Amino acid sequence: MSPADRLAVGLVQLRCTADRASNFEAAERGIQEAVRGGARLIVLPELHAGLYFCQTESLDAFDQAEPIPGPSCERLGGLARELGVVIVGSLFERRAPGLYHNTAVVLERDGSLAGRYRKMHIPDDPAYYEKFYFTPGEGFEPISTSVGRLGVLVCWDQWYPEAARLMALAGAELLVYPTAIGWDLGDSEEERARQLDAWTTSQRAHAVANGLPVVSVNRVGWEGSPSGGGAGIGFWGSSFAAGPQGEFLARAVSDAPEVLVAEIDRGRTETVRRIWPFLRDRRIDAYGDLLRRYRD
């Protein structure tokens, strides 16, 4: 691995609470720990400022949203500038009255806002009522930074090969997924194992299919339903980084906060794509039906 190709990425897996101040303090401690480990790029989980409020539909939850740039960007940007690193955060964005997004922000090492990505795939499942809160974004465009072009996507996006592919086709050098996903505590141990394996396998497959490293950072711990009427969600942690052939570079535990630093060799993308030239062999002349919802 040449020094120019080496990129140390910090994965900050957090247990979030209702106390925004303590969440940011925990995030800052995790970022500082990752920097001490040599990280130049730091990734935080999805919606790390507070509890995962989308378990229920509540008008009051919209009060948590903030503009971008705004207070969280200023705080993360100041930390990025102080430490000289690039930080990927995840915020509930208030774009305009009645218009909100689930947005990942990228703060450059000088503290400036390098770019934002508004989550495109919005779930609406039991305990994940995100369509009530979030408007989809406008597309898939990598964000250029001092550590490379980041294909930033968010949580539910990670199940869609189209999203990863479009980021790769636009020149992304690394796929990054801030995430909030977990178990229904009523599921059996066997079902929980299947879900976690499917989640990990899906993202490793994006790495393989596109010849790109993948970094996925999840929250961890049980969070009760805000209404008190549900069982809550047991967020399964298990954050990881994988190389361009899907090989694990780092894996976090499933039951506790953890900070990892993964060494990524960006030069391997060129090597892997030469031996597995999937982009060369794509039959773009035959994929028109992908624009249909279903082939009846």
N, C-alpha and C positions, 0 to 999 in steps of 0.2 A: 504494500500500500504506500503510494507516494504521499509526502506531506500535503501536497495540493489536493489530493483526492480524499484525504482523511477528514471525516466530520464526526465529532462527538455530539450525540444528541441526548438531552436529559428528558426522561419520562417522569413526570411528577404525578403519581397516583394519590388522590386525596379522598379523605372522608369529609363530606360537607355537612354543615349544620345550618340552623336558621340564623346564626350570628354572622353577618357578612364580614364584620371586622376580623373575627377570628379566622374565617375562611381565607381572607387575604393574607393574614399573618402566616397561616400554615402554608399557603402557596409561596409566599416570599421565602420562608425557611427552606422549602423544597427546592426552589430555584437556586438559592445560595448554595445548598448542598450539592446540587448538580454542577454548578459552576466550579466548586472546589474539586469536583471529580473531572474537570476538564471540558465540560459541555459548552458548546458555542451556540447551540439551538436548544430551546427549552419548550416543551409542549405540556399544557395543562388539560384537564378533562373538560367535558362539555358542561356549560352553565355552572362553573365552579364557584360563583359568588354566593350561592345559597343552596337550599334544598331543591330537589327536583319537583317543582310545583305543578308539573303537567299531569300528575296522578289524578287530579280533579280539574273541573272547569270552574274557575272563579274569576269574577271581574276584578276583585281586589288584587289579584296577582299581577295585573298589568302595571301596578304601581312600582313594581321592581325593575321595570324596563328603564333604560337610560340611552341618551344619544351617543353617537360615535362620530367624532371624538367626544369624550365625556370623562367623568370621574375615574372609571376603571381604566380607560386608556391612558389617562394621565399618570395613574399610579403604576401601571405595568410599564409604561414608557419610561418613567423615571427610573425604575429598577433596571430596565434594559440598558439605559444610558449609563447608569452607575456601574453596572457589571460588565458592560461591553458585549452583550449577547443579544440574540434574536429570540423573542418570546412569542409563542402562539397561545392566545387566550380565547375564551368563549363567553359571549355575553348575550343577554336578552336586550335586543336593540329596539328602541323607539325611534322609528324613522320619521313618522308624522302622526298626528292624531288618528287613532284607529288603524295604524299600519305598523306592524311589528315583525321582527325577524329573529331567528336563532342564528347568531352571527359569530363567526370566528374572526379574530383580529390578529394581525401580525405586526408586532412592534420591532422596528429596526434597532440596531445596537446604538444608534444616536438618539433613540427615544421617539423617533418619528413613526407615524402610522404608515407602514409599507403597503398595506392593503387589507381588504376584508373579503370574506366569503360568506354569503348568506345561504344557509342550508336549503338544498333543492328538494330533497325527498322528505316529506313531512308525514309522520305516522299518525294513525288514529286508531289505537288499540286500547284494550283495557289497561288502565294505569299509565298510558302514554297518549294523552289527548292533546297532541301538539297542534292539530289543525285548528283548534279553538284559539290558539295564541299566535301562530306563526304563518306568515305569508311566504311562499317559496321565493328563492332568489332568482337571479337572472341568467345563470349559466355557469360554465365550468372554465375558469381561467386561472392558470397558475399565478402566484404572487412572487415577483422578483425581489430577492433579498441579497445581502452580502454573503450568505452561506448557500446560495443557489435558488433555483426556481421551485417553489413549494406548491405542490398540488394539494391544497387544503380542502378537505371535505369534512362532513360532520355526521357522526353516529349512523342514522338510518341510511345515509348515503353509502355506507360501507357494504351493504348487501347488493349493490347494483354495479355489475361489471361495466356498464355504459359510462358511469361517472368516472371510474378509474381510467378507462380507455381514453375518454375525451381529454382528461388532464394530461395523460401521457402524450397524446397526439398534439397537444398544445405546448409540449416541451417541458413538462414537469420533470424534475430530477429526483423527487422524493414525494411519496404520498403520505399525508398526515391526517389522522382521524381523531379529533377530540370526541369523547364518547361518554354516554351515560346509559348503560345497559345492565340488566340484572335479572334475577330469577323471581318468579312468582313463588313465594315461600310454600305454597300448597303443592308444588310439583314434587314428584318423586326424585330421589337421588339420580336414578337412571335418566330421567328426562332432563334434569339440570346438566348432567354430563353431556348429553347430546346437544343441548343448546350451546353450551360453551364451546364444544368442539366445532360446531357449525360456524359459530362466529369467528373463531380463530382461522379455520380452514378457508372461509370465504375471503378474508383479507390476505392471507398468504397466497391464495390463488390470484389475486390482483397483482401481487408482486411478481409471480411467475409469468402471467400472461402479458405483462408490460415490461418485464425486465427492470423493475424499479424497486428500491427499498421502500418499506412500509413502516410507519410508526403509528401505533394505536394506543391512546392513553384514556383509561376508564376511571370512573370514580369507584369507591368501594364502601361497603357497609350498608346496614339496614336503614331505610328511611320510611317512616310511617306515612300513611295517607294523610294529607292535610285536613281532609274531612273527618278523619277518624273512623270512616266506614269501611275501609279496605284493609287488607293484610299488609300493605306496603310493598316495597321492593327491596330485595337483597342484592345490591349492586355487586357484581362478581369480580371487580378489579381485573387481575390477569392481564394488565397492560403489557404490550410487547413491541419489539422491533424485529423485523425480518429483512433479510437481504433479497437480492433480485431473483433468486431461485427459491424463495420461500423459506430459506433456512433461518431458524431462530438465532437472533443476536443477543437478545435479552428478554427475560420474562419475569413479571412481578407475581407476587402471591395473590390469592383470591380473597383474602380475609383481613387485610390490614393496609394502611397507607405505606407507600414505599417510593423511594427515589432510585431510579436506575440511570446509568449512563451507558449508551450503546455506541460502539465504534462502527461507523458506516464507511465503506469504501465506495465512493461515488464512481470510481473508474471501472468498477465491475459491471456497470450497466452496459458499457460499450462491449466488453468481453462477452457477456452473456447474450446480448442481442446478436452478436456475430455467429454464435453457435446455435442459437434458437431465434431465427429471424422472423418472429411472428408478425411484426409490422410489415415486413416485405411481402409476406405470403397472404395477407388479408385479401379477400375477394370483395373489394368495395363495390364492384359492379353487381353483386348479387345480394346485397344487404338491405335493399329498399324496404322490405317488409318489416324491418325493425321499427319503422316509423308508424306501424299500425299497432293498435292495442292488442289485437289477437287475430290470428288467421283462421277465420270461420270456414 
